[in-house]
Structure formats: structure tokens, C-alpha cells
Amino acid sequence: MIEAAMLWNEPNNKSHWDPTLDPEWVLFADQVVRAGNAIRDVNPEMTRVLGGMSPIDAHWLRRMEGHGALEAVDVIAVHGFPLDWNLWPLSAWPDKVDEIRAVTDKPVWVTEVGVSSFGAEEVQVFGLQRTAELLKGRAERIFWYSLFDLPQSWGAETRHREAEGSSYYRHFYLGLIREDGTPKPALDVYAEHAAEIGLMQWFHFHDPRLDEAVQWMKRLGTRRIRTGLSWADSFRPNAVDWFDRQMEALADFEVTVTFCFTPEHLGVVPHHTSPARDPQQFADFCAWMIDRYAPAQGSSRGVAAPEQPAVPPRAPELTPLNFNRDERLAAERSAA
């Protein structure tokens, strides 16, 4: 079921890792090394993926290599949205992949690529078809973001909103299916490529769309999905029940699971983008999840759930899960 474990999401993007707390990514690299080694100890066959970089940056990857992080992963991942936010044209996709291949001998996966229908749904149709032409056969794994539009009431997980301006609203139109559940024209185009291009779909805590997503993906012929298991969510009541339900629902797909989001009470500062005060705790979470959902063949589950530190009273958890934008901003101001 789980074919790969991704260590964090867009770590060179301040929406997912706070560079003011770790300007050289030394702390991030330490978390990657510990987590990668912990996963290898539990399941030596598990493919370990360095969290997809956004922007695509060969200099950042060299920095990770200098910190020893690449020794603990098997695959390098990149993310790109050239028709929405990146400052390069859609036709440059092969060049962007080659930029990374030039500085590493590890496989390069495209674990997030998408086109918003914010301006026109016809643009998404063109963008998906052209992206498939450019990337199929060039990257071993490609994941289209995403199946569903993000509900506007949930807010977008970004710390770039001021810089994005009106482009912020593109976050809510990246799905192949509208918020009201109706398909967009690009869904038919995706179906033509579903056997080769997977879907990247975040499932929020107790996401009501999970079963519907599984039905759609089976209908479309999707083979692979990338999703996430949040370290921060593991501290919610009955979290393991939700994790079990999510992974059971996805059992018929080849899953790349992303481990990310620092529990605010375990961070250097109380925010999900913060480095952990104790990086081994993230490694323990990753090992526990792999042992629970993808143990080595012939092994019995032996990794106990990490010890849950007492959670002191504080502002609500600052994750993108189950908070609308205004609630999250209010919580962030309160915690600051």
C-alpha cells in the first residue's frame, strides 16, 4: 500500500518551514537524517523521499547534501505551478527537472504539479494536457494537484498571502472537481493519463471527502496517490482511529505518504512550520507510522507509539486542518 515515505512538504518554502528559525536548514537536515534512518530501520525496502522542494532550487539541494540529508533519502522531489505562481514558463518543465538531475544521481519525482481554473477552466484543460506531454517518461512519479477544489472556508496554507495578492485565490481552484462536487472539463483529460499520473490530495482530519475521493479515483483508473499523515494531528483525540480509517480507505492504491507539521507544543516556537525542539520525536513518529502501515515483510509490529508529552494549555493547534482562515490567523496572533 505505502510505496514511499516523504519527509516534509516544501521545506524550502516559508509556508511549510520557518527559515527565520533555521536559516541554513541545519535543523531540517537533522530531522531528515533521523527520520530517514528510523524508517530504514523499520522497513529497509521503503523508498524515502526528500520533501518536494518549491521553488525548484539546485543550490538548496546542494546545501542539503552538504548537511548530509541526501544520505538518508532515496528520491528527490520537486513541485511546480508555472501557470499560477512560478516565474518560469510551462514549457520549461523538462529544464527544471534537468537542473536537479545535474546535481544529484538520485531519481527525481514530480510530487506536486497543477494548474488553477481560477481564470478559466479551459486554461486548466490545456495546462494538464501540456504538462502530461512534458513530464510523462521524464519523471518516474508524477502527482497532479489535486482531485478536489479546496473549500474557501478552510483557507489556504500559505504565509505568502500579502505577496500573492489576488493570486491567493488560485489556491481554491486547483481541483479537477469543484467545491460543489461537479466535475470540471479537465477531469476527462486527467482520466486519459490516470494510469501514469497519480493524484496528490490532502485529507484533512476527519475529512468528509475521503470516501468520495476513493470512488472517484477508482472510476478514473488512478493507480497512485500522494497524501499526508500529520505529526501534529497525532495528538488529537482518537487520531489513530482516523489514521487507520484513512489508510484502510487507500489500501487499493500505491501511496506516497507525507510526514509533516510540527505539533505546536513540540516546536522551537508554537507553530507547525517550526523545527522540533527534539528532532528525534519526529523520527519516532515516522517509524511508528511505517511500522503500523508498511512494516517490513515477515516482521510483526514492534514500534510503539511515541510517548505523548503532556500538552500544556495554549492557543488552538496551528495546522491547516479544520480551521478557516480567520480562525487560524486569530489563533496565530494569540499564540504570538
C-alpha positions as CSV (number, residue, x, y, z in Angstrom):
1,M,0.0,0.0,0.0
2,I,2.6,2.6,1.1
3,E,5.3,2.6,-1.6
4,A,7.1,5.7,-0.4
5,A,7.5,8.0,2.6
6,M,8.1,11.7,2.0
7,L,9.9,13.7,4.7
8,W,8.1,17.0,5.0
9,N,6.4,19.1,2.4
10,E,8.1,22.1,0.6
11,P,10.8,22.6,3.2
12,N,12.4,25.5,1.3
13,N,9.0,27.4,1.3
14,K,8.3,29.5,4.3
15,S,4.6,28.4,4.3
16,H,5.9,25.0,5.5
17,W,9.3,25.6,7.2
18,D,10.2,28.7,9.1
19,P,13.6,29.9,7.6
20,T,14.0,32.6,10.3
21,L,14.4,29.8,12.9
22,D,16.6,27.6,10.7
23,P,18.2,29.9,8.0
24,E,20.7,27.3,6.9
25,W,18.3,24.3,7.1
26,V,20.7,22.6,9.5
27,L,17.8,21.6,11.9
28,F,15.7,20.5,9.0
29,A,18.5,18.3,7.6
30,D,18.9,16.8,11.1
31,Q,15.2,15.8,11.2
32,V,15.5,14.3,7.7
33,V,18.6,12.2,8.7
34,R,17.0,10.9,11.9
35,A,13.6,10.2,10.2
36,G,15.2,8.6,7.1
37,N,17.4,6.3,9.3
38,A,14.4,5.4,11.5
39,I,12.3,4.4,8.6
40,R,15.1,2.3,7.2
41,D,15.5,0.5,10.5
42,V,11.8,-0.4,10.4
43,N,11.5,-1.2,6.7
44,P,14.7,-1.3,4.7
45,E,12.7,-1.6,1.5
46,M,10.7,1.6,2.0
47,T,11.5,4.4,-0.5
48,R,12.4,7.6,1.3
49,V,11.7,10.9,-0.5
50,L,13.1,14.3,0.4
51,G,10.1,16.7,0.8
52,G,9.2,18.2,-2.5
53,M,11.1,21.5,-3.0
54,S,9.2,24.6,-4.0
55,P,10.8,26.6,-5.6
56,I,12.9,24.1,-7.6
57,D,16.4,25.1,-6.4
58,A,19.6,23.2,-7.2
59,H,21.5,25.4,-4.7
60,W,19.2,24.5,-1.9
61,L,19.6,20.8,-2.8
62,R,23.4,21.1,-2.7
63,R,23.0,22.7,0.8
64,M,21.0,19.6,1.9
65,E,23.7,17.4,0.5
66,G,26.3,19.4,2.5
67,H,24.3,18.8,5.7
68,G,24.2,15.0,5.0
69,A,20.5,14.9,4.4
70,L,20.7,13.2,1.0
71,E,22.4,10.1,2.5
72,A,19.1,9.4,4.3
73,V,16.8,9.6,1.3
74,D,16.4,7.7,-2.0
75,V,14.5,10.1,-4.1
76,I,14.4,13.9,-4.7
77,A,11.1,15.6,-5.2
78,V,10.1,18.8,-6.9
79,H,6.9,20.9,-7.0
80,G,5.8,23.4,-9.7
81,F,2.9,25.6,-10.7
82,P,4.3,27.6,-13.6
83,L,0.9,28.9,-14.8
84,D,0.0,30.2,-11.4
85,W,2.9,31.2,-9.2
86,N,6.3,30.2,-10.6
87,L,8.4,32.7,-12.6
88,W,9.1,30.3,-15.4
89,P,7.0,29.1,-18.4
90,L,5.2,25.8,-18.6
91,S,7.5,24.7,-21.4
92,A,10.4,24.8,-19.0
93,W,9.4,21.8,-17.0
94,P,12.0,19.5,-18.6
95,D,14.7,22.0,-18.0
96,K,13.6,22.4,-14.3
97,V,13.8,18.6,-13.8
98,D,17.2,18.5,-15.5
99,E,18.5,21.3,-13.2
100,I,18.0,18.9,-10.3
101,R,19.3,15.9,-12.1
102,A,22.5,17.8,-12.8
103,V,23.4,17.9,-9.1
104,T,22.2,14.5,-7.9
105,D,22.3,10.9,-9.1
106,K,19.1,10.1,-7.2
107,P,15.7,9.8,-9.1
108,V,13.7,13.0,-9.4
109,W,9.9,12.8,-8.8
110,V,7.4,15.5,-9.5
111,T,5.2,15.1,-6.5
112,E,3.1,18.2,-7.0
113,V,2.1,19.9,-10.3
114,G,-1.1,21.6,-11.0
115,V,-3.0,24.4,-12.8
116,S,-5.7,26.5,-11.3
117,S,-9.0,27.1,-13.1
118,F,-9.3,30.5,-11.3
119,G,-9.1,32.4,-14.6
120,A,-10.7,29.9,-16.9
121,E,-11.4,26.2,-16.8
122,E,-10.1,26.0,-20.4
123,V,-6.6,27.0,-19.1
124,Q,-6.6,24.1,-16.7
125,V,-7.5,21.7,-19.6
126,F,-4.6,23.0,-21.7
127,G,-2.2,23.0,-18.7
128,L,-2.9,19.4,-17.7
129,Q,-2.6,18.1,-21.2
130,R,0.6,20.0,-21.9
131,T,2.1,19.1,-18.5
132,A,1.5,15.4,-19.3
133,E,3.2,15.7,-22.6
134,L,6.2,17.4,-21.0
135,L,6.6,15.1,-18.0
136,K,5.4,11.6,-18.9
137,G,8.5,9.5,-19.4
138,R,10.8,12.1,-17.8
139,A,9.8,11.6,-14.2
140,E,9.2,8.1,-12.7
141,R,6.4,9.5,-10.5
142,I,4.1,12.5,-11.2
143,F,1.3,13.6,-9.0
144,W,-1.4,16.1,-10.1
145,Y,-2.6,18.5,-7.5
146,S,-5.4,18.0,-6.9
147,L,-8.7,16.0,-7.1
148,F,-10.9,18.4,-5.2
149,D,-11.0,22.2,-5.0
150,L,-10.1,23.5,-1.6
151,P,-13.2,24.9,0.1
152,Q,-12.7,28.6,0.6
153,S,-14.0,28.4,4.2
154,W,-11.0,26.2,5.0
155,G,-8.4,28.7,4.0
156,A,-5.2,28.1,2.1
157,E,-2.0,27.0,3.8
158,T,0.3,29.9,2.8
159,R,2.4,32.5,4.5
160,H,2.8,34.4,1.2
161,R,-0.6,35.9,1.0
162,E,0.4,39.5,1.0
163,A,2.9,38.8,-1.9
164,E,0.3,36.8,-3.8
165,G,-2.4,39.4,-4.0
166,S,-5.3,38.2,-6.0
167,S,-3.3,35.1,-6.9
168,Y,-4.0,33.9,-3.4
169,Y,-7.5,32.8,-4.6
170,R,-5.9,30.4,-7.1
171,H,-5.3,28.0,-4.2
172,F,-9.1,27.3,-4.2
173,Y,-9.4,26.3,-7.9
174,L,-6.7,23.6,-8.3
175,G,-9.0,20.7,-8.2
176,L,-10.5,18.6,-11.0
177,I,-13.8,18.7,-9.1
178,R,-15.5,21.8,-8.0
179,E,-16.3,22.5,-4.3
180,D,-20.0,21.7,-5.1
181,G,-18.9,18.2,-6.3
182,T,-19.3,18.7,-10.0
183,P,-16.5,17.8,-12.4
184,K,-14.5,20.3,-14.4
185,P,-13.6,19.7,-18.1
186,A,-10.0,18.8,-17.1
187,L,-11.2,15.7,-15.3
188,D,-11.8,13.9,-18.6
189,V,-8.3,14.9,-19.7
190,Y,-6.8,13.6,-16.4
191,A,-8.7,10.3,-16.9
192,E,-6.7,9.7,-20.1
193,H,-3.4,9.9,-18.1
194,A,-4.6,8.4,-14.8
195,A,-2.6,5.1,-15.2
196,E,0.6,7.1,-15.4
197,I,-0.1,10.3,-13.4
198,G,-1.2,10.0,-9.8
199,L,-3.2,12.4,-7.7
200,M,-2.0,14.5,-4.8
201,Q,-4.8,15.0,-2.3
202,W,-4.5,16.2,1.3
203,F,-7.1,14.7,3.5
204,H,-7.8,16.9,6.5
205,F,-8.5,15.4,9.9
206,H,-11.8,13.5,9.6
207,D,-12.1,14.8,6.0
208,P,-15.7,14.2,4.8
209,R,-14.4,13.8,1.2
210,L,-12.4,10.7,1.8
211,D,-14.9,8.1,0.6
212,E,-15.9,10.2,-2.3
213,A,-12.3,10.6,-3.3
214,V,-11.7,6.9,-3.3
215,Q,-14.8,6.3,-5.5
216,W,-13.7,9.0,-8.0
217,M,-10.1,7.6,-8.2
218,K,-11.2,4.1,-8.8
219,R,-13.6,5.3,-11.5
220,L,-10.8,7.3,-13.1
221,G,-8.3,4.5,-13.1
222,T,-5.9,6.3,-10.7
223,R,-3.1,3.9,-9.5
224,R,-1.1,6.2,-7.3
225,I,-2.0,8.8,-4.7
226,R,0.1,11.1,-2.5
227,T,-1.3,12.3,0.8
228,G,-0.2,13.1,4.3
229,L,-0.2,11.9,7.9
230,S,0.2,14.9,10.1
231,W,2.5,14.7,13.1
232,A,0.5,17.5,14.7
233,D,-2.7,15.6,14.2
234,S,-1.3,12.6,16.1
235,F,-2.0,14.5,19.3
236,R,-5.7,15.0,18.5
237,P,-8.2,12.8,20.3
238,N,-8.7,9.4,18.6
239,A,-6.1,10.4,16.0
240,V,-5.0,6.8,15.3
241,D,-8.6,5.8,14.6
242,W,-8.7,8.5,11.8
243,F,-5.2,7.4,10.5
244,D,-6.4,3.8,10.4
245,R,-9.5,4.8,8.5
246,Q,-7.6,6.9,6.0
247,M,-5.0,4.3,5.2
248,E,-7.6,1.5,5.0
249,A,-9.6,3.5,2.5
250,L,-6.5,4.0,0.4
251,A,-5.4,0.3,0.6
252,D,-6.0,-0.3,-3.2
253,F,-3.7,2.4,-4.3
254,E,0.1,2.9,-4.3
255,V,0.5,5.6,-1.7
256,T,3.3,8.1,-1.1
257,V,2.6,9.3,2.4
258,T,4.0,12.7,3.5
259,F,5.0,13.2,7.2
260,C,5.0,16.8,8.3
261,F,3.6,19.6,10.5
262,T,5.2,20.1,13.9
263,P,2.9,19.9,16.9
264,E,3.0,23.4,18.2
265,H,3.8,22.3,21.8
266,L,6.9,20.4,20.5
267,G,8.3,23.2,18.3
268,V,11.0,25.7,18.9
269,V,8.2,28.2,18.6
270,P,4.5,27.2,18.7
271,H,3.8,26.8,15.0
272,H,3.5,23.9,12.6
273,T,6.3,25.3,10.5
274,S,8.8,25.3,13.4
275,P,11.7,22.9,13.8
276,A,11.1,20.4,16.6
277,R,12.9,21.1,19.9
278,D,13.8,17.4,19.8
279,P,14.1,16.1,16.2
280,Q,14.2,12.5,17.4
281,Q,10.5,12.8,18.2
282,F,9.7,13.4,14.5
283,A,11.8,10.4,13.6
284,D,9.9,8.3,16.2
285,F,6.6,9.4,14.7
286,C,7.7,8.4,11.2
287,A,9.0,5.0,12.4
288,W,5.7,4.4,14.2
289,M,3.6,5.2,11.1
290,I,5.7,3.0,8.8
291,D,5.7,0.1,11.2
292,R,1.9,0.4,11.6
293,Y,1.0,0.8,7.9
294,A,4.0,-0.6,5.9
295,P,6.1,-3.0,8.1
296,A,8.9,-5.0,6.5
297,Q,7.7,-8.3,5.0
298,G,7.7,-11.0,7.6
299,S,8.0,-8.6,10.6
300,S,5.5,-8.1,13.3
301,R,4.6,-4.7,14.5
302,G,7.1,-3.7,17.1
303,V,7.4,0.1,17.2
304,A,5.3,1.5,20.0
305,A,3.5,4.8,19.6
306,P,5.9,7.6,20.6
307,E,5.4,8.9,24.2
308,Q,2.9,11.7,24.1
309,P,4.2,14.6,26.1
310,A,1.7,16.5,28.2
311,V,0.1,19.2,26.1
312,P,0.0,22.5,28.0
313,P,-3.0,24.7,27.6
314,R,-2.4,27.2,24.8
315,A,-4.0,28.6,21.6
316,P,-5.5,26.1,19.1
317,E,-3.2,23.9,17.1
318,L,-1.9,26.0,14.2
319,T,-2.4,23.5,11.4
320,P,-4.4,23.9,8.2
321,L,-6.8,21.3,9.5
322,N,-10.4,22.2,10.4
323,F,-9.7,25.9,10.7
324,N,-10.9,28.6,8.4
325,R,-8.5,31.4,7.5
326,D,-9.8,33.9,10.0
327,E,-9.7,31.4,12.9
328,R,-6.2,30.4,12.1
329,L,-5.0,34.0,11.9
330,A,-6.6,34.8,15.2
331,A,-5.1,31.7,16.8
332,E,-1.6,32.7,15.4
333,R,-1.9,36.2,16.8
334,S,-3.0,34.8,20.1
335,A,0.0,32.4,20.3
336,A,2.4,35.1,19.3
